[in-house]
Amino acid sequence: MDSLKNAIAYGAKRLLHYEELPEQWQNNKHIHTGYRFLSTPADCFHSLLYVHNETGNIYTHLIGFFVFFVLGVYELFYSPLLSEVPGLDRVVFAIFFLAACKCLMCSTVWHTLSAINNYETLTKMACLDYVGISVLICASIILTEYYGFYCEPMWRNTYMAGTGTLAMIGVVLPFMSWFDRKDLRWIRIAFFIFLASSCVLPVAHLVYEYGTDETFSWLMPVAKSLSCYGLGVVVYANHLPEAFWPGKFDHFGHSHQLWHIFVCGGIWYHYTAAVAFVGHRGQFGQCIANF
């Protein structure tokens, strides 16, 4: 209790050292300095105007939000790309862009308010961040399933419904009281990896129907996106690079900021893959005979 009182008193005047934070607010021992500990949401949003160890986390995804919001509006309402495709294509694109923007904005809000000294508010904001990640993963998979089974509506709808169900689980699960516990960080990472791995079944189905070469040739545009997410998970899970140089990346260049950059890269490359899928939608699987 004394540590909380001291942190509140000192946090009103200056940024704190890791050891000055109450235990429940301590998440990454390799980040030594630059911690906010503030009493109101207004104080947290005011921290957008000065540098601390969450500045990079906030602005990487805030900028990303505006980039993908503008890009989504352009593609859905002004671009010739979707002007001559069925309405469902536009819906799938809209779901993807909405999920991307939701993920990035939830992350921005979470990192802005992560300095709040009310633990109940802190955990609720963390849940928003987890929900955004779940929805983005599932929306990205749904987009790929939609074009992979573009001319097989039964399988397309079955897989999309299954992924949609997983998305609902990903929306509910983060609000379980145990999900945000520090000692269960590995479970959170494993859960998000599980969500991403749910694409294995529809991909295996495509391989069975059309062969390895044809399927992976069609999936090649997604490779850069998967690489971004994969590298990001490795960096995030292992606290790279600050685990090797504690205290050297407190404000900029630490693992969570790099993870944010990888996420933006993953969204961008999945978008470019979607553009490729639209352009070649009549050149894969059953569609070859139907177009």
C-alpha positions in Angstrom: 0.0 0.0 0.0 2.9 2.3 0.8 4.4 1.7 -2.6 1.1 2.7 -4.3 0.9 5.9 -2.2 4.5 6.8 -3.0 4.1 6.1 -6.7 1.0 8.3 -6.8 2.8 11.1 -5.0 6.0 10.9 -7.1 4.1 10.2 -10.4 2.2 13.5 -10.1 5.6 15.3 -10.4 7.9 13.2 -12.6 8.4 10.0 -14.5 9.2 6.9 -12.4 11.8 4.2 -12.3 10.6 0.6 -12.7 11.3 -0.2 -9.0 9.1 2.7 -7.9 6.0 1.2 -9.5 3.7 -1.0 -7.5 4.1 -4.6 -8.3 0.9 -4.9 -10.3 2.2 -2.2 -12.7 5.6 -3.8 -13.3 5.6 -5.7 -16.6 9.0 -5.5 -18.2 12.0 -5.4 -15.8 14.3 -4.6 -18.7 12.7 -1.1 -19.2 14.2 0.8 -16.3 12.9 4.4 -16.6 10.3 6.7 -18.2 7.2 5.3 -16.5 4.1 7.5 -16.0 1.8 7.0 -13.0 -1.1 9.3 -13.3 -4.4 9.8 -11.6 -6.9 10.7 -14.4 -7.5 9.8 -18.0 -7.0 13.5 -18.8 -3.5 13.4 -17.3 -2.8 10.3 -19.4 -3.9 12.0 -22.6 -1.9 15.0 -21.7 1.2 12.7 -21.8 0.8 12.6 -25.5 2.6 15.9 -25.4 5.8 14.8 -23.8 8.3 11.9 -24.1 8.1 8.7 -21.9 8.6 5.0 -22.5 5.1 4.6 -24.1 5.5 7.5 -26.6 6.7 5.2 -29.4 4.0 2.6 -28.6 1.3 5.2 -28.8 2.4 7.0 -32.0 3.3 3.9 -34.0 -0.3 2.7 -33.9 -1.9 6.2 -33.9 -0.2 7.0 -37.1 -1.0 3.5 -38.4 -4.6 4.0 -37.6 -4.9 7.2 -39.7 -3.0 5.6 -42.6 -5.2 2.5 -42.8 -8.4 4.5 -42.2 -7.7 6.8 -45.2 -6.6 3.8 -47.3 -9.8 1.9 -46.4 -12.0 4.9 -47.3 -10.2 5.2 -50.6 -10.4 1.5 -51.5 -14.0 1.2 -50.5 -15.4 4.4 -52.1 -13.0 5.8 -54.7 -10.6 3.1 -56.0 -11.4 1.3 -59.2 -10.2 -1.9 -57.6 -13.5 -2.8 -56.0 -15.8 -1.0 -58.4 -16.7 -4.0 -60.5 -16.6 -6.8 -57.9 -19.6 -8.4 -56.1 -20.8 -6.5 -53.0 -19.6 -9.3 -50.7 -16.0 -8.5 -51.8 -16.5 -5.0 -50.5 -17.9 -6.3 -47.2 -14.9 -8.5 -46.7 -12.5 -5.6 -47.4 -14.5 -3.4 -45.1 -14.3 -6.0 -42.3 -10.5 -6.2 -42.8 -10.0 -2.4 -42.7 -12.4 -2.0 -39.7 -10.6 -4.7 -37.8 -7.2 -3.1 -38.6 -8.4 0.3 -37.5 -10.0 -1.1 -34.4 -6.8 -3.0 -33.4 -4.7 0.1 -33.9 -7.0 2.5 -32.1 -7.6 0.1 -29.2 -3.8 -0.3 -28.9 -3.4 3.5 -29.0 -6.0 4.1 -26.2 -4.5 1.2 -24.1 -1.0 2.5 -24.2 -2.1 6.1 -23.5 -4.1 5.0 -20.5 -1.7 2.3 -19.3 -0.3 4.9 -16.9 -3.6 5.2 -14.9 -3.1 4.5 -11.2 -6.5 2.8 -10.9 -5.9 -0.9 -11.4 -9.5 -1.8 -12.4 -9.4 0.8 -15.2 -5.9 -0.5 -16.2 -7.2 -4.1 -16.6 -10.3 -3.0 -18.6 -8.1 -1.0 -21.0 -5.8 -4.0 -21.5 -8.8 -6.1 -22.5 -9.6 -3.6 -25.3 -6.1 -4.1 -26.6 -6.4 -7.9 -26.6 -9.8 -7.8 -28.3 -8.3 -5.6 -31.1 -5.6 -8.2 -31.7 -8.1 -11.1 -31.8 -10.4 -9.3 -34.3 -7.5 -8.3 -36.6 -6.2 -11.9 -36.7 -9.6 -13.4 -37.5 -10.5 -10.7 -40.1 -7.2 -11.3 -41.9 -7.9 -15.1 -42.0 -11.5 -14.5 -43.2 -10.3 -12.4 -46.1 -7.9 -15.1 -47.1 -10.6 -17.8 -46.8 -13.0 -15.7 -48.8 -10.7 -15.6 -51.8 -9.2 -19.1 -51.3 -12.7 -20.6 -51.7 -14.1 -17.8 -53.8 -16.0 -20.2 -56.1 -16.8 -22.8 -53.5 -19.5 -21.0 -51.4 -20.3 -23.9 -49.1 -16.7 -24.3 -47.9 -16.1 -20.5 -48.0 -19.0 -19.9 -45.7 -18.2 -22.8 -43.4 -14.6 -21.7 -42.8 -15.5 -18.0 -42.5 -18.2 -18.9 -39.9 -15.7 -21.0 -38.0 -13.2 -18.1 -37.9 -16.0 -15.7 -37.0 -16.8 -18.0 -34.0 -13.1 -17.9 -32.9 -13.2 -14.1 -33.2 -16.2 -14.0 -30.8 -14.2 -16.2 -28.4 -11.3 -13.7 -28.8 -13.7 -10.8 -27.9 -15.0 -12.5 -24.7 -11.9 -14.3 -23.4 -9.8 -11.2 -22.6 -12.5 -10.0 -20.2 -11.9 -13.1 -18.0 -10.3 -11.9 -14.7 -7.3 -14.2 -15.1 -6.4 -13.4 -18.8 -4.3 -10.3 -18.0 -2.3 -11.8 -15.2 1.5 -11.2 -15.5 2.3 -14.8 -14.8 0.0 -15.9 -17.6 1.6 -13.8 -20.3 2.7 -17.0 -22.1 -1.0 -18.1 -22.3 -2.0 -14.9 -24.0 0.8 -15.3 -26.5 -0.2 -19.0 -27.0 -3.9 -18.0 -27.5 -3.0 -15.4 -30.2 -0.7 -18.0 -31.9 -3.6 -20.5 -31.8 -6.0 -18.0 -33.4 -3.4 -17.4 -36.2 -2.9 -21.1 -36.6 -6.6 -21.7 -37.3 -5.8 -20.9 -40.9 -3.9 -24.2 -41.2 -7.1 -26.2 -41.7 -8.4 -24.2 -44.7 -4.9 -24.1 -46.2 -4.6 -27.9 -45.8 -7.9 -28.2 -47.6 -6.7 -26.1 -50.5 -3.5 -28.2 -50.7 -5.6 -31.4 -50.8 -7.8 -30.0 -53.6 -5.3 -28.2 -55.7 -1.8 -29.4 -54.7 1.0 -27.8 -52.8 2.6 -25.9 -55.7 -0.6 -24.2 -56.9 -1.8 -23.4 -53.4 1.4 -21.9 -52.1 1.9 -20.0 -55.3 -1.5 -18.4 -54.8 -0.7 -17.8 -51.1 2.7 -16.2 -51.8 1.4 -12.6 -51.5 0.6 -13.4 -47.8 4.2 -14.5 -47.0 5.5 -11.0 -46.2 2.5 -10.4 -43.9 3.1 -13.7 -42.0 6.8 -12.9 -41.8 6.1 -9.5 -40.1 3.8 -11.1 -37.6 6.1 -14.0 -37.0 9.2 -11.9 -36.4 7.1 -9.5 -34.3 6.0 -12.3 -32.0 9.6 -13.5 -31.6 10.8 -10.0 -30.7 7.8 -9.3 -28.3 7.9 -12.7 -26.5 11.7 -12.5 -25.9 11.8 -8.8 -25.0 14.4 -8.1 -27.7 16.6 -6.1 -27.7 16.2 -4.8 -24.1 16.7 -8.2 -22.6 20.3 -8.1 -23.7 20.9 -4.4 -23.0 18.6 -3.5 -20.0 17.9 0.2 -19.6 19.4 1.1 -23.0 16.0 1.1 -24.9 13.8 2.6 -22.3 12.2 5.3 -24.4 12.7 4.1 -28.0 13.6 0.9 -29.8 12.3 -1.6 -27.2 10.4 -4.8 -28.1 6.9 -3.5 -27.8 7.6 -0.6 -30.2 9.2 -3.0 -32.6 6.2 -5.3 -32.3 3.9 -2.4 -33.2 6.0 -1.6 -36.3 5.8 -5.3 -37.3 2.0 -5.2 -36.8 1.6 -2.2 -39.1 3.8 -4.0 -41.6 1.7 -7.2 -41.4 -1.5 -5.2 -42.0 0.1 -3.4 -45.0 1.3 -6.6 -46.6 -2.0 -8.4 -46.0 -3.7 -5.5 -47.7 -1.4 -5.8 -50.7 -2.1 -9.6 -50.7 -5.8 -8.8 -50.8 -5.3 -6.6 -53.8 -3.5 -9.4 -55.5 -6.3 -11.9 -54.6 -8.9 -9.6 -56.2 -6.9 -9.2 -59.4 -6.4 -13.0 -59.7 -9.7 -14.2 -58.2 -10.5 -16.0 -61.5 -7.2 -17.8 -61.7 -7.2 -20.2 -58.8 -9.1 -23.4 -57.9 -12.7 -23.8 -59.0 -12.7 -20.3 -60.3 -10.6 -21.2 -63.3 -13.5 -23.1 -64.8 -16.1 -20.6 -63.8 -14.6 -17.3 -64.9 
